[in-house]
Amino acid sequence: MTSTFSKRKTKISKNELFSLAKLVFLIPVTIIIFLLIFLWSSSSTIISGNVIHLCFQSRKLNDLYCISAGSHSNLEASSSLSSNLTTSATKFVDDLQQKSTRLGIPIPPGYHAFRNGMVKSDEELLVAYNDVEDQLEMHRSWTSTIQNHNATLCDGRGVYVYDLPTKFNKDLVSQCADMVPWVDLCDYFSNDAMGEPVHKLGKGWYQTHQYSLELIFHSRVMNHPCRVHNISEADLFYVPFYAGLDVLRWHFKNVTNVVKDSLGLELVKWLESQPTWFKRSGKDHIFVLGKISWDFRRYSNSNWGSRFLELNEMQNPVKLLIERQPWHLNDIGIPHPTFFHPQSDNDITTWQLKLLNESRKSLISFAGAARPDAPESIRSILINQCTSTSDQCTFMNCSSGSCDQPESIIELFIESEFCLQPPGDSPTRKSVFDSLISGCIPVIFDPFTAYYQYPWHLPQDYKKYSVFIDQEDVRNMKVNVVDRLMKIPAGEKQNMRRYIIYELLPGLVYGDPKSKLEKFQDAFSITMNNLFERLTRLEV
């Protein structure tokens, strides 16, 4: 893959290479790789057995957000990430020691060996990221050639929707009033989980909750043209288990891990009672999970989330998530639900024309909040840079509750040319999709926010729709984001915006369950067509 990030190279002396060769016999290569990757990801690294956890601190939690990878044998390099790795092993271990002390996590094995000055080359450091990109290439190879919604071809293939006991879905929705302590979700789950209409924004706009994907997807599959009612005619099997709601209801309650895991274990037992579960060892089964992968991959030292996706039975099925685990091939990222749910092609074209005619009064906007309890976060730096140039940048402070209303967010974004999208509690942000459907060019600071997440809905060439600024450069005060964005030519901005509005926008929204799109494929249609294509490719 062609490199798209700026290069940072390491010069290695012969003595250092000799030391490296000796040390490889003492410390597994994978451990070394992931320890050094720590700097690029601005995270802490925990190693347990053969599993490496790259961890981010959450402002809401006492635990860490972690994405994990097992050991790898492929030592080929991936050049597109080489620029995101810093090259000082000494600086790395100093930072690691400080973070380990502050966060109360153990110093990883091999720390003292690193402290003695061992340095790795870019090629050897990039194993894990090569694996990520290889997986995304595999995902892209499953992309269907169908160009519009009306051309959806079942071609003799059918999707069967399991009629699960209600405890796995409907009964969870009925707990909407007290699922989260500070908000009643019942209104959000109305209107097929689109929420209450937002008339100020026009037709097709709703106050959709960010965790509504499971319900929205279920409604759409029930009306899919390839749905079959005879299980023997099915090629794909959709399991409407609302695992996201299941885990959400326990997030802020004092219950044991046994309780958090119980419904997922019951679901697996139920599936094992179905003959179709064994047809392809679960590889033809689809789960849609409306929360991030980490919420279902609880590691040993944590009390957060469930172990649902760590179960052996859950390794073969496809899991569609708003944020995928980067080193699991069967985790596939699909867009966060936005506030826009068009019913017709005309709803989409009307919105596209509106966006093209907007004057874009502000060069930059940032809707978010600082992370004072997460020193690694670049948000405070971005806020300072934004507010110090108020004539170029508009800051909406979400800690005041001003971001709770869809009209506030969308109106801000449609008046802005660029929307800053730094990582929050996890790498991805719903706000990325809110900005895209508003014609606002997202500014990405971490490749895991978008580039390594959504291969079916965002193009491989990220420069077509976004601007990338390395968060390490922001953190080290090497770049002023406002100054950088001011230098982008008007023609380049116009090309990106037109691409976003015409090429991306229709495929990033989930149409109303009653929608009759003929010209466009929405996010749901793209996902279903690609799932059928994947099945075809696996059978070849």
C-alpha positions, 0 to 999 in steps of 0.5 A, a space after each residue: 500500500 502506498 504511503 500516505 503519512 509523512 515519513 519518520 525513519 530510524 538510523 540504526 548502527 551495526 552495534 545496535 543491530 547486533 544488540 537487537 539480534 541477541 535480544 530477539 532471543 530473550 523477548 518475543 518479537 511481537 511484544 517488542 513491536 507492540 510496546 513501541 507501537 504504544 508511542 504512535 497510539 498515545 496509549 498504555 500497553 499491557 501484555 498478558 500471555 500472548 495477547 497485547 492490549 493497546 489501552 486508552 483511558 476513558 473519561 467516564 471510566 476507571 478502567 482502560 479502553 483496550 484493543 488487543 492483538 495476539 502474536 503474529 508471524 508475518 514480518 512484512 512491512 506496511 509502509 503507510 504507517 511508518 510515519 506514525 511511529 516515533 523512533 526513540 526507545 529511551 523516550 518510549 520506556 520513560 513515557 511507559 514507566 510514567 504512565 504505568 505508575 500513574 494508571 496502576 498497570 504493571 511494567 510490561 516484560 522486556 522493559 529493562 531490555 528496552 531501557 538498555 537502548 535497543 532500537 527496532 527498524 520501521 520494517 520490524 515495527 509494523 507487523 501489527 499494522 500490516 495485519 490491520 491493512 491486510 484485513 481491510 484489503 480482505 474486507 474490500 475484496 468482498 465489496 459488491 459491484 451492485 451500484 444502486 439500491 434497485 439493483 439488489 439481486 438475491 440471485 437465489 440467496 436468502 437471509 433468514 431472521 431467527 425468531 429469538 425468544 424475546 429476552 434477547 431483544 424486545 425485553 431489553 428494549 422494554 428496559 429503556 426507561 432505566 437502562 442508563 441512569 441519567 437519560 430515559 431512552 424510550 423516546 429514542 427507541 420510538 419510530 423503529 428506533 429512529 427516535 422523535 422527529 426533528 422538524 426544524 431540520 426537515 423531512 427525514 430527521 430524527 433524534 436518533 441515539 448513537 446506540 440504536 443500530 441493533 434496532 434499526 438494522 433489525 427493522 431493515 432486515 425484516 423488510 429486506 427483499 432477500 429475506 426468506 421464511 423457510 430456513 432451508 432456503 437461507 444462505 445467511 442467518 441474521 441473529 437479532 440479539 441486542 447485545 449492545 443493549 444487554 451490556 449497556 444496561 449493566 454498565 452503571 449498575 453494581 452487578 457481577 461479571 457472571 450477571 453481565 455474561 449470562 444472557 450472551 451465554 444463553 444465546 450461544 446455547 440457544 444457537 447450538 440447539 439450531 441445526 443451521 448453526 453447524 452448517 458452516 460452523 457459524 461462518 454464515 451467521 451475522 450479528 449486529 452490535 450497536 456498541 464498540 468491540 471493547 464493550 464485548 471483550 472484557 479482559 481479565 483485570 476489568 469489570 467493564 463490559 461482557 466477554 461475549 465476543 471472546 467466547 469460542 463460539 463467537 469467533 466464526 460469525 461476522 460481527 458488524 459494529 460501530 467500532 471494530 477490533 482492528 485485529 479480528 477479521 470477522 469484526 467489520 465496522 459499519 457507520 454509526 447511526 446519524 440523525 438523517 433517515 431518508 424515505 426516498 431518493 428525493 429526500 437525499 437529493 434535496 439535502 445534497 442541494 442544500 449542502 452545496 448551497 451553504 455559505 460555510 461561514 466558519 472555517 473550522 468547528 469543534 463540537 466536543 469537550 476537554 478530557 482533563 482526566 486524560 492527559 494524553 488527550 489532545 482535546 484541550 490543545 485543540 480547544 485552545 488553538 480554536 478559541 484563540 482564533 475565534 474568527 476562524 474556529 467555532 467551539 461548541 462545548 459539549 460538557 454544557 449539554 449544548 450538543 444534545 440537540 441534533 439541530 445544534 450539531 447539524 447547524 454548526 457543521 453545515 456552516 463549517 468547512 472543517 470539523 475537528 474529530 479527535 479521539 474521545 473515549 475510544 478512537 471512533 466518533 459518531 461525530 465523524 458521520 454527523 460531519 460527513 452528512 453535513 458536508 463538513 470535511 472531517 479532520 482526523 488525528 488517529 487512523 483508527 478513528 475512521 481509516 481502519 474501521 469502515 472499508 465498505 463505506 469509506 474509500 481507501 484514499 482518505 484524502 478524498 474526504 478528510 484531512 489527516 493531522 498526526 495527533 503526536 504533532 499536535 501533542 508536541 506542539 509541532 503544528 497549529 491546526 487552524 494555521 494548517 487548515 487555513 492553507 488548504 486551497 479553496 479548490 481542494 476543499 471544494 473537491 473534497 466537499 463535492 465528493 463527500 456530498 455526492 459520493 459518500 453521503 447516501 451510503 452513510 445514512 440508514 434509510 427509514 424502514 419504510 424507505 423506497 430508495 431506487 437510485 441510491 444505496 444507503 448504509 444498510 443496503 451496502 452492508 447487506 450486498 457485501 455480506 452476500 458477496 462475501 459469502 460468494 467469495 468464501 465459497 469459490 
